[in-house]
């Protein structure tokens, strides 16, 4: 009777030890899988941060200079050369700066005021006087406009094509960029909680296989 009790005790202790060992192994395995997931998330976050910075970073593409009631447009063309273009428009009226996005780049097309039809505006790039939109299915136009006081006004664009128009108090001309690239940025729909949900059997198998093959 005592031997039976002793054997049962040993079996119970052995089972408890095995269960404890399995729990420790399971916990260690889970920690390893979650650590791998977090490392992947960290890499995705770095990529997302770079995409965000690229999307919101603004680039000066055009400068509108108002002096003595006259409006001058400053641009840097595709070759990198800066050009100053006199206009006949009164800056006290709403001044429109018209752009075309073609082949993934932003090109200044023409300038006109509120009393001038767009097709009679001052064409900045003769190559864009008439745009064949059918040649670029993703192409489209944009415009920035307002009345302008004396000084410098900088038209800028972010990586996703959003235009900005702001007065510059600097005495020197802005560092203008040739036609900058415009990109589309897909929305992020997957949440962190979805990435850190229940561990899948495939992850367990991969983790165990990695342990076995690295020994």
Secondary structure, 3 states (H helix, E strand, C coil): CHHHHHHHHHHHHHHHHHHHHHHHHHHHHHHHHHHHHHHHHHHHHHHHHHHHHHHHCCEEEEEEEEECCEEEEEEECCCCCEEEEECCCCCCCCEEEEEEEECCEEEEEEEEECCCCHHHCEECCHHHCCCCHHHCCCCEEEEEEECCCCEEEEEEECCCCCEEEEEECCCCCCCCCCCCECCCCCCCCCCHHHHCCCCCHHHHHHHHHHHHHCC
